[in-house]
Amino acid sequence: MPGRIKRLMALAIALAASAAAAQVPAEPPNFKPAPQAAHLDLAKPFHARSPWRLVVTEGPLAKDYGDNDAPGALTLCLHKGPAGPCLSDPVTPPLRATTPDDPIAWEPHYLLAAKLVYPRGPRAAPFLLIVTGSLNSGDGNQIVATQLFAYDTGRDAFRRVYRNSTARNNNEETRFITDGPLRGSVITAEPQQHRPYGYWITVNRLTPTNTYRQALRYRSATRYNDGNPLAVIDSEMPNIQRRLGLWKPGQPLPTPHAKPCLKPTLKNTELWCG
């Protein structure tokens, strides 16, 4: 009998524990996603003289312009060694404002991409590409800042070689070209504010000294809401390459390039767009 009582008590305790566990929600009501973070080792891919790394951290939770919860402001730092100081100026996008008294409108809150790109192919030195997004406005618009950095062996330092910011509600875009005859170039599509409501297409090409020089700027044939499902830059790629002498009518059309993703993935402490 004592053995049976013990077994019944153990069963009762197990059932009570199971019932209590079933009442616990899968996520607490105040659950928040993990903060954005990235720790990129830059020493090996850049063959740097010092153990450089990129560290991105997120501040306290913020509210966007629609009063929705949003990620905190991002701090982007280059560290020259594990105990090195945070060098934020070289990698923080310039804080411009739609109004002079609202610089927070341009503050980075979303880490959209932080990865290596190879403007001259996989056997040559890479660049560091960082793309950040601001808080979302009431209509869902966002400032997207694109930056490229090269490593200077002589100075043992990173320097910014390109930067540009666009919004995104009107299909504007800044795109680093990863392959094809324009590999290493940066193309921007920026909407016009007046009729015929097209886009300014600008192509910046890489020079032998790791600087960018404007090679082309023209008014697009693509218009707002013209029913074309392609991104503006893809739609304009035949015009871009024809104007640069890289394509002629009658030849196979240039293959559209994949648009950069806007949702980062974190894995093995390296962030990339998947």
N, C-alpha and C positions, 0 to 999 in steps of 0.2 A: 504493500500500500504506500509506504513512504516514497518508493521509487516512482509509482504512478503519479503521486501528487507533484513530485518534482518535475516530471515530464509535462504535466498539465500546466504548471506555473511557467515553465520555459516556453511552452506554446503560446500561452496568453501574452507573455512579454513580447514574443516575436511578432504576434499579430498586432499588438498595440504599437510597436515600433514601425511596422509596415504601414499602419493607418496614418501614423504621424508623418511618415515620409511622404505618403501620397498627398498630404495636405500642403506640403512645402512647394511653392511655385518653382518652376524650372529656373526662373531668373527673378531676382528681387525687383520690386517695383521701381527702384531708382537705378536700375542697371544702365550703365553707359558703356559704349564700345571702348576697347583699349585705345589709348592715345596713339597718335601717329608718331613714329620714330624711325630713324634710319641711322645705321652705323656702317659707313662704307670705307673699307681699307683702300686707300689710294696709292700707297707706296709701291705695291707690286705691279699693278697694271701700268703705272706711269714710270716705273723704274726710278722712283724718286730717291734723292739722297737722304731724306729724313722720313720717318714713319708717319706721313700725312694721313689724315682720315677726315671724312665728312661726318658730322654729327648733327642730326636734326631732332629737336625736342618740341613738345607742345605745351603751351601754357594752360591756365585754367579755362574751363568751359566758357564759351561766349554766347551771345545772342546775335543772330544775323538781323538784316533790316526788315525781315518779316516777323521778328520776335520769336524765331525758332531756335532751339538749341543748336549750337554749331561748335566745331573744334576751336580750341584756343589758338591764340597767335603762335606762329612757329618761330623758333630761333634756329637759324642755320649757322653752323660754325665750321671753320676749318681748324683742325688741331695739328700742330707740328709735334707729334709725339703724344704718348698717353697723358702726360701731365702738362702739356702745352696750353697756352691761353686760348680762349675762344676768339677767333678772328672772324667776326661776323660781317664786317663791311664788304669784304670781297665777294661774298655770296648772297647777300640780301638784296632783293630787287629794290630799285629806287622807289621811295614812297612819294608818288605823285597823287594828286587829288582831283576829283571832279570839281570840287570847290576848295579854295585855299584853306578853309578852316576844318576840313574833314580828311586829314591824311590817313585816318584809319581805314578809309575806303579801299586803300591800296595795300594794306598790311596782309602778308601771306598767312592764310589759315588752313589751306589744303595742300598737301604734298602730292602732286599729280604724277611726277616722274623724277627719279634721281638715278641716273644710270650712265654707263660708258657708251659713247658712240665713236665710230671710226670714220672720220671724214675722208681719209685717204686709203681706206681698206684695212683689213685685219692685221696686216704686217707692219703698219705704221703706227705712230703714237695716237692714242685716243684723245677725245675731249670728254669732259664731264658735262652732261646735260642735266639741268635742274629746271623743272616746270612747277610753279606754285599757283594756287588760286586764292583770290580774296574771299571775304564773306559774300554770300549771295544777297543781291538786292531784292526788293519787294517783288519784282517781276522775274526773278530767277537769274538775272544777269550776273556776271562775275568777271573780274579782271584776272586774266591769265598771263603770267609773266614767264617768259622763256629766256634762259641764260645758258651760255656755253663758256667753258673754262679750259684753258690749256696750261700745261705745266712747263715752267721755265727752268731748265736744268741749271743754267748759269747762276740764277738768283735763288734756286731751290725754293720756288714759290709758285703759286697758282695765280693766273691773271684772267680776268674776264675778257673774252674776245668778241662776245656778242650779247646783246640784250634787247628785248622788245616786249611790249605789253599790249594786249588787245582785250576787248570784251569778247562775248561769245554768242549773244542772242541773235545776231544778224549774220551768222555763218562766217564770221571773220575767223582768222586762224594764223598762227605762226608755226611753220613746219620745217623741221630739220630733215633734209633728204638723205636717206640712208643708202640708196643704190641708184644705178642707172647713170646716164651722162651728166646728171646734175648732183651726183653724190657729194656730200659735204656742204652743199649750198643751203641757204635758209630762204624760204619763200613765205611772204606774208600776203594775206588778202584782207584789206581793210575797207569797210563799207563807206560809200560816199553819202554825204548828208543832203544831197540835192539831186534833182533829175539829171540823168535818166536812172538814178539809183543803182548804179553798178558798184564795182570794187576797184580800188587801187591795188594792182598786183606789183609787188616789188621782189626782185631776186637779188640777194646778196651772195656773192661767190667768194670762196676762200682764196687768199693770196698765198704765195710761197712763204711769207713771213708770219703766217697764222693770224692774219687780220681779215676782216670782211670788207668788201668793197661792193657798192651798188653797181650791178651790171645791167639792170633793166627795171623800168617802171612804166606802166601804161594803164589805161582805163580798160577794164574788162569788157568782154562781150556778154558775160554772165550778168544777169540782173536779179534783183530781189524777187523771190517768189515766182520764178519762171518755170517751175515744175520740173527742173532738172534734179534727179535724185543724187547726183554726184556732189561731193564737196566742191566748193568754189575752185580750189587749187587744182583738183583733179579735172574738173570741167575745162579749166584754162590751160592744162598742160600742153595740148597741141599748139596753142597760141604762144605759150612761153618758149617752148623748144623751137618753134619756127622763127620767132623773133631773135633767138640766140644762134640760129644757124645749125640747130641740132636735129631738126626734123623738117621734111618737105611733104606737101600734100601728095598723096599716092602711096606713101610708105605706110607700113602698119602703124596704127595709132599708138602713141605712148601708153604704157600700162599704168592705170591709176595706182598711186601709192597708198598703202594703208594709212588711215588717219591715226594719230597717236591716241592712246587710250586716256581716259580721264579718271580711271579707278586704279589706284596703285595696289600692288601686291607685295607683301613683305615675306621674305623667305630666306633663311640662312643669312640673316643680317644684311641682305642685299635687296634693294628695292628696284623693281623694273616694271614696265608695262607689259602685261601678258594678254 
